[in-house]
Amino acid sequence: MKKSFAVQLSLRFMFILTFAVILLSLSFLYILRSFVQASQTAEMKKACLDLYENEFNMDAFPYYLSFIAYDIESQEIIATNDPFLPLLKDTEGKAVHHFEKDFFYDGDLDVLYYGETYRLAGRDIVIAVSENIENDSFSKIFPQLPSSLLLMSLPVLLLSFLFSLFLTKHTIKPVVKITRTARSMTIDNLDGQLPLTGQGDEIDELSVAFNDLFLRIKADFDRERQFSSDVSHELNTPLTVISGQANLLLRWGKENPEQLEKSLNAIKDEAKSMHVIIENLLQISRIESRRIKPQLCEVDICELFQRVKEEFASVYPEASFEIFSDSEGDVLLETDPEMLHQILTVFVSNSMKFAGDKCNVRLSFERTADGQIIITESDDGPGISEEALPHVFERFYRADEAHTRSAGGSGLGLAIAKTLAEALGAGISAGTAEPHGALFTLTLKQVQGDSD
């Protein structure tokens, strides 16, 4: 059976409220009774003192009170207005209740009295003033009040339950909407947003937190799907080549030494291509999922440029490299040196593939007024067409003039560079150099310092 949170909370509220009402009522009655008793004590004490000072003159004595005065030692009654009163003792400064069952032939003695000891004519006497309980309306009503409160608590219970149930349902209504929306979500619509009340309260904070969580989960799912799609898409070509060459060998190629060597080299090249593709995709996936995080330290941009130049000069001796700076001093940057090195390697590799082994590569950097460093890499090759520019950082993108399979590579270099740049918090863009050639720009933030 489904348990309603609203009902449970309402029941708790009902019992707490009822208990509080009863407790406050009893406290009020106790305080009220204390005040009444204090008032009665003061009145009876004054009556005793008046009798003593006026030598038992009853002209100003309240008609509804009775008194008795007697000698303590001899028990002799000195004065009284009620001969049936017993010898009531000293109450030591407070009014007390006195009850004797069957004191009268037709009933009980039930009085509230105050007694005090005085010295009169050389002897100790007690003057006691009493009031019949039947004449005390408060004493008659007070014992009935607890049962009346008990009866009154029943409608309080009901009203408090209904009120708290209405209030609770109204309060948790946004939570109910959030629950229903969350239940309707699937892997395909994780970008659906949980509703907000617009109040900016804790429930809205909860919705925002869950929305952010769902978006992160969706991003993870999208990366995994993209990874699977990219792998299946890009591995299809080398697998087709491998399968074709294997079938050719099975039919007749193994009998032909020249064809055998050619097919085996083709299979080897395609296997190597598959390995490169998988490694590159895994690297992108690790960076995007933040399993690979930047290891920050101080990097000298000029030294990094020189390192890239020496690496490529040994492989492409006919290519020329130029390094330009807007200042003569060293420029220090807080970043990950290996990630930045890999980005520059991707830029230069792209120039070598599409501008040729004899191209001129230009590496430069400049500092802006707001403390950023802009790194550019350009070549004197054919450049990138206007149609291809918006897509050059997409995975496996190949344009007819800029990216062709015959140029080699996996088609993931610039995609990796973009992913690395995002991990470093840098901006990356592609354009056309003047008068012609490809131009790549990397904008790095948070320059830490420089020295001359």
HUHUSUL-V713234 format. One record per residue. N is the residue number from 1. RES is the residue in one letter. SS is DSSP state (a for helix, b for strand, c for the rest). NEAR is the number of other ideal C-beta (glycine too) atoms within 12 Angstrom. Layout:
# HUHUSUL-V713234
n=N res=RES ss=SS near=NEAR
n=N res=RES ss=SS near=NEAR
This chain:
# HUHUSUL-V713234
n=1 res=M ss=c near=4
n=2 res=K ss=c near=7
n=3 res=K ss=c near=9
n=4 res=S ss=c near=15
n=5 res=F ss=a near=19
n=6 res=A ss=a near=25
n=7 res=V ss=a near=21
n=8 res=Q ss=a near=18
n=9 res=L ss=a near=23
n=10 res=S ss=a near=29
n=11 res=L ss=a near=23
n=12 res=R ss=a near=19
n=13 res=F ss=a near=27
n=14 res=M ss=a near=29
n=15 res=F ss=a near=20
n=16 res=I ss=a near=19
n=17 res=L ss=a near=25
n=18 res=T ss=a near=27
n=19 res=F ss=a near=19
n=20 res=A ss=a near=17
n=21 res=V ss=a near=24
n=22 res=I ss=a near=26
n=23 res=L ss=a near=16
n=24 res=L ss=a near=17
n=25 res=S ss=a near=22
n=26 res=L ss=a near=21
n=27 res=S ss=a near=15
n=28 res=F ss=a near=16
n=29 res=L ss=a near=23
n=30 res=Y ss=a near=17
n=31 res=I ss=a near=14
n=32 res=L ss=a near=18
n=33 res=R ss=a near=24
n=34 res=S ss=a near=18
n=35 res=F ss=a near=15
n=36 res=V ss=a near=23
n=37 res=Q ss=a near=26
n=38 res=A ss=a near=18
n=39 res=S ss=a near=20
n=40 res=Q ss=a near=35
n=41 res=T ss=a near=27
n=42 res=A ss=a near=19
n=43 res=E ss=a near=26
n=44 res=M ss=a near=38
n=45 res=K ss=a near=28
n=46 res=K ss=a near=24
n=47 res=A ss=a near=37
n=48 res=C ss=a near=38
n=49 res=L ss=a near=20
n=50 res=D ss=a near=24
n=51 res=L ss=a near=37
n=52 res=Y ss=a near=28
n=53 res=E ss=a near=15
n=54 res=N ss=c near=19
n=55 res=E ss=c near=17
n=56 res=F ss=c near=27
n=57 res=N ss=c near=15
n=58 res=M ss=c near=21
n=59 res=D ss=c near=11
n=60 res=A ss=c near=15
n=61 res=F ss=c near=27
n=62 res=P ss=c near=22
n=63 res=Y ss=c near=15
n=64 res=Y ss=c near=23
n=65 res=L ss=c near=35
n=66 res=S ss=b near=34
n=67 res=F ss=b near=41
n=68 res=I ss=b near=35
n=69 res=A ss=b near=38
n=70 res=Y ss=b near=31
n=71 res=D ss=b near=23
n=72 res=I ss=c near=25
n=73 res=E ss=c near=12
n=74 res=S ss=c near=13
n=75 res=Q ss=c near=17
n=76 res=E ss=c near=17
n=77 res=I ss=b near=25
n=78 res=I ss=b near=26
n=79 res=A ss=b near=29
n=80 res=T ss=b near=27
n=81 res=N ss=c near=25
n=82 res=D ss=c near=27
n=83 res=P ss=c near=12
n=84 res=F ss=c near=20
n=85 res=L ss=c near=31
n=86 res=P ss=c near=25
n=87 res=L ss=c near=26
n=88 res=L ss=c near=36
n=89 res=K ss=c near=21
n=90 res=D ss=c near=22
n=91 res=T ss=c near=28
n=92 res=E ss=c near=14
n=93 res=G ss=c near=16
n=94 res=K ss=c near=20
n=95 res=A ss=c near=37
n=96 res=V ss=b near=24
n=97 res=H ss=b near=25
n=98 res=H ss=b near=29
n=99 res=F ss=b near=19
n=100 res=E ss=b near=17
n=101 res=K ss=b near=10
n=102 res=D ss=b near=11
n=103 res=F ss=b near=17
n=104 res=F ss=b near=16
n=105 res=Y ss=c near=8
n=106 res=D ss=c near=8
n=107 res=G ss=b near=15
n=108 res=D ss=b near=16
n=109 res=L ss=b near=26
n=110 res=D ss=b near=23
n=111 res=V ss=b near=38
n=112 res=L ss=b near=37
n=113 res=Y ss=b near=41
n=114 res=Y ss=b near=41
n=115 res=G ss=b near=37
n=116 res=E ss=b near=33
n=117 res=T ss=b near=25
n=118 res=Y ss=b near=27
n=119 res=R ss=b near=14
n=120 res=L ss=b near=21
n=121 res=A ss=c near=12
n=122 res=G ss=c near=9
n=123 res=R ss=b near=18
n=124 res=D ss=b near=21
n=125 res=I ss=b near=33
n=126 res=V ss=b near=39
n=127 res=I ss=b near=47
n=128 res=A ss=b near=43
n=129 res=V ss=b near=45
n=130 res=S ss=b near=41
n=131 res=E ss=b near=37
n=132 res=N ss=b near=29
n=133 res=I ss=a near=26
n=134 res=E ss=a near=15
n=135 res=N ss=a near=19
n=136 res=D ss=c near=28
n=137 res=S ss=a near=15
n=138 res=F ss=a near=22
n=139 res=S ss=a near=24
n=140 res=K ss=a near=15
n=141 res=I ss=a near=17
n=142 res=F ss=a near=24
n=143 res=P ss=a near=15
n=144 res=Q ss=a near=15
n=145 res=L ss=a near=22
n=146 res=P ss=a near=18
n=147 res=S ss=a near=13
n=148 res=S ss=a near=17
n=149 res=L ss=a near=24
n=150 res=L ss=a near=18
n=151 res=L ss=a near=14
n=152 res=M ss=a near=18
n=153 res=S ss=a near=26
n=154 res=L ss=a near=18
n=155 res=P ss=a near=17
n=156 res=V ss=a near=27
n=157 res=L ss=a near=25
n=158 res=L ss=a near=18
n=159 res=L ss=a near=20
n=160 res=S ss=a near=28
n=161 res=F ss=a near=27
n=162 res=L ss=a near=21
n=163 res=F ss=a near=19
n=164 res=S ss=a near=29
n=165 res=L ss=a near=25
n=166 res=F ss=a near=19
n=167 res=L ss=a near=19
n=168 res=T ss=a near=26
n=169 res=K ss=a near=20
n=170 res=H ss=a near=16
n=171 res=T ss=a near=22
n=172 res=I ss=c near=25
n=173 res=K ss=a near=19
n=174 res=P ss=a near=25
n=175 res=V ss=a near=27
n=176 res=V ss=a near=22
n=177 res=K ss=a near=21
n=178 res=I ss=a near=29
n=179 res=T ss=a near=20
n=180 res=R ss=a near=15
n=181 res=T ss=a near=23
n=182 res=A ss=a near=23
n=183 res=R ss=a near=13
n=184 res=S ss=a near=15
n=185 res=M ss=c near=23
n=186 res=T ss=c near=15
n=187 res=I ss=a near=15
n=188 res=D ss=a near=12
n=189 res=N ss=a near=17
n=190 res=L ss=c near=26
n=191 res=D ss=c near=19
n=192 res=G ss=c near=22
n=193 res=Q ss=c near=22
n=194 res=L ss=c near=32
n=195 res=P ss=c near=25
n=196 res=L ss=c near=21
n=197 res=T ss=c near=23
n=198 res=G ss=c near=11
n=199 res=Q ss=c near=14
n=200 res=G ss=c near=12
n=201 res=D ss=c near=15
n=202 res=E ss=a near=14
n=203 res=I ss=a near=25
n=204 res=D ss=a near=22
n=205 res=E ss=a near=18
n=206 res=L ss=a near=25
n=207 res=S ss=a near=29
n=208 res=V ss=a near=22
n=209 res=A ss=a near=17
n=210 res=F ss=a near=26
n=211 res=N ss=a near=25
n=212 res=D ss=a near=18
n=213 res=L ss=a near=19
n=214 res=F ss=a near=26
n=215 res=L ss=a near=21
n=216 res=R ss=a near=19
n=217 res=I ss=a near=21
n=218 res=K ss=a near=23
n=219 res=A ss=a near=20
n=220 res=D ss=a near=21
n=221 res=F ss=a near=21
n=222 res=D ss=a near=22
n=223 res=R ss=a near=26
n=224 res=E ss=a near=19
n=225 res=R ss=a near=19
n=226 res=Q ss=a near=25
n=227 res=F ss=a near=29
n=228 res=S ss=a near=16
n=229 res=S ss=a near=17
n=230 res=D ss=a near=29
n=231 res=V ss=a near=27
n=232 res=S ss=a near=18
n=233 res=H ss=a near=22
n=234 res=E ss=a near=32
n=235 res=L ss=a near=27
n=236 res=N ss=a near=19
n=237 res=T ss=a near=22
n=238 res=P ss=a near=28
n=239 res=L ss=a near=21
n=240 res=T ss=a near=18
n=241 res=V ss=a near=26
n=242 res=I ss=a near=26
n=243 res=S ss=a near=19
n=244 res=G ss=a near=19
n=245 res=Q ss=a near=28
n=246 res=A ss=a near=21
n=247 res=N ss=a near=16
n=248 res=L ss=a near=22
n=249 res=L ss=a near=23
n=250 res=L ss=a near=14
n=251 res=R ss=a near=14
n=252 res=W ss=c near=12
n=253 res=G ss=a near=22
n=254 res=K ss=a near=19
n=255 res=E ss=a near=13
n=256 res=N ss=c near=15
n=257 res=P ss=a near=12
n=258 res=E ss=a near=12
n=259 res=Q ss=a near=18
n=260 res=L ss=a near=20
n=261 res=E ss=a near=16
n=262 res=K ss=a near=19
n=263 res=S ss=a near=29
n=264 res=L ss=a near=22
n=265 res=N ss=a near=17
n=266 res=A ss=a near=25
n=267 res=I ss=a near=27
n=268 res=K ss=a near=18
n=269 res=D ss=a near=21
n=270 res=E ss=a near=29
n=271 res=A ss=a near=21
n=272 res=K ss=a near=20
n=273 res=S ss=a near=29
n=274 res=M ss=a near=26
n=275 res=H ss=a near=17
n=276 res=V ss=a near=24
n=277 res=I ss=a near=34
n=278 res=I ss=a near=23
n=279 res=E ss=a near=18
n=280 res=N ss=a near=33
n=281 res=L ss=a near=34
n=282 res=L ss=a near=24
n=283 res=Q ss=a near=30
n=284 res=I ss=a near=36
n=285 res=S ss=a near=30
n=286 res=R ss=a near=20
n=287 res=I ss=a near=29
n=288 res=E ss=a near=28
n=289 res=S ss=c near=23
n=290 res=R ss=c near=16
n=291 res=R ss=c near=14
n=292 res=I ss=c near=22
n=293 res=K ss=c near=17
n=294 res=P ss=c near=27
n=295 res=Q ss=c near=16
n=296 res=L ss=c near=20
n=297 res=C ss=b near=16
n=298 res=E ss=b near=23
n=299 res=V ss=b near=33
n=300 res=D ss=b near=26
n=301 res=I ss=a near=40
n=302 res=C ss=a near=28
n=303 res=E ss=a near=21
n=304 res=L ss=a near=36
n=305 res=F ss=a near=34
n=306 res=Q ss=a near=20
n=307 res=R ss=a near=26
n=308 res=V ss=a near=35
n=309 res=K ss=a near=27
n=310 res=E ss=a near=17
n=311 res=E ss=a near=22
n=312 res=F ss=a near=33
n=313 res=A ss=a near=20
n=314 res=S ss=a near=13
n=315 res=V ss=a near=16
n=316 res=Y ss=c near=26
n=317 res=P ss=c near=13
n=318 res=E ss=c near=17
n=319 res=A ss=c near=29
n=320 res=S ss=b near=23
n=321 res=F ss=b near=31
n=322 res=E ss=b near=19
n=323 res=I ss=b near=27
n=324 res=F ss=b near=21
n=325 res=S ss=b near=27
n=326 res=D ss=c near=20
n=327 res=S ss=c near=19
n=328 res=E ss=c near=11
n=329 res=G ss=c near=15
n=330 res=D ss=b near=22
n=331 res=V ss=b near=35
n=332 res=L ss=b near=27
n=333 res=L ss=b near=37
n=334 res=E ss=b near=26
n=335 res=T ss=b near=36
n=336 res=D ss=c near=27
n=337 res=P ss=a near=26
n=338 res=E ss=a near=23
n=339 res=M ss=a near=34
n=340 res=L ss=a near=41
n=341 res=H ss=a near=29
n=342 res=Q ss=a near=35
n=343 res=I ss=a near=43
n=344 res=L ss=a near=43
n=345 res=T ss=a near=31
n=346 res=V ss=a near=39
n=347 res=F ss=a near=45
n=348 res=V ss=a near=39
n=349 res=S ss=a near=35
n=350 res=N ss=a near=40
n=351 res=S ss=a near=43
n=352 res=M ss=a near=35
n=353 res=K ss=a near=32
n=354 res=F ss=a near=36
n=355 res=A ss=a near=34
n=356 res=G ss=c near=20
n=357 res=D ss=c near=21
n=358 res=K ss=c near=16
n=359 res=C ss=c near=32
n=360 res=N ss=b near=26
n=361 res=V ss=b near=43
n=362 res=R ss=b near=32
n=363 res=L ss=b near=36
n=364 res=S ss=b near=30
n=365 res=F ss=b near=35
n=366 res=E ss=b near=22
n=367 res=R ss=b near=25
n=368 res=T ss=c near=16
n=369 res=A ss=c near=9
n=370 res=D ss=c near=11
n=371 res=G ss=c near=18
n=372 res=Q ss=c near=22
n=373 res=I ss=b near=38
n=374 res=I ss=b near=31
n=375 res=I ss=b near=45
n=376 res=T ss=b near=35
n=377 res=E ss=b near=46
n=378 res=S ss=b near=34
n=379 res=D ss=b near=38
n=380 res=D ss=c near=25
n=381 res=G ss=c near=32
n=382 res=P ss=c near=25
n=383 res=G ss=c near=30
n=384 res=I ss=c near=36
n=385 res=S ss=c near=21
n=386 res=E ss=a near=15
n=387 res=E ss=a near=14
n=388 res=A ss=a near=26
n=389 res=L ss=a near=24
n=390 res=P ss=c near=15
n=391 res=H ss=c near=22
n=392 res=V ss=c near=38
n=393 res=F ss=c near=33
n=394 res=E ss=c near=24
n=395 res=R ss=c near=33
n=396 res=F ss=c near=32
n=397 res=Y ss=c near=29
n=398 res=R ss=c near=29
n=399 res=A ss=c near=27
n=400 res=D ss=c near=16
n=401 res=E ss=c near=19
n=402 res=A ss=c near=31
n=403 res=H ss=c near=34
n=404 res=T ss=c near=17
n=405 res=R ss=a near=20
n=406 res=S ss=a near=10
n=407 res=A ss=a near=24
n=408 res=G ss=c near=19
n=409 res=G ss=c near=29
n=410 res=S ss=c near=39
n=411 res=G ss=c near=34
n=412 res=L ss=c near=38
n=413 res=G ss=a near=40
n=414 res=L ss=a near=45
n=415 res=A ss=a near=38
n=416 res=I ss=a near=40
n=417 res=A ss=a near=41
n=418 res=K ss=a near=32
n=419 res=T ss=a near=36
n=420 res=L ss=a near=40
n=421 res=A ss=a near=35
n=422 res=E ss=a near=22
n=423 res=A ss=a near=31
n=424 res=L ss=c near=36
n=425 res=G ss=c near=23
n=426 res=A ss=c near=32
n=427 res=G ss=b near=23
n=428 res=I ss=b near=34
n=429 res=S ss=b near=26
n=430 res=A ss=b near=38
n=431 res=G ss=b near=23
n=432 res=T ss=b near=25
n=433 res=A ss=c near=28
n=434 res=E ss=c near=13
n=435 res=P ss=c near=11
n=436 res=H ss=c near=19
n=437 res=G ss=c near=29
n=438 res=A ss=b near=43
n=439 res=L ss=b near=34
n=440 res=F ss=b near=43
n=441 res=T ss=b near=29
n=442 res=L ss=b near=41
n=443 res=T ss=b near=27
n=444 res=L ss=b near=39
n=445 res=K ss=c near=21
n=446 res=Q ss=c near=20
n=447 res=V ss=c near=28
n=448 res=Q ss=c near=21
n=449 res=G ss=b near=18
n=450 res=D ss=b near=23
n=451 res=S ss=b near=13
n=452 res=D ss=c near=9
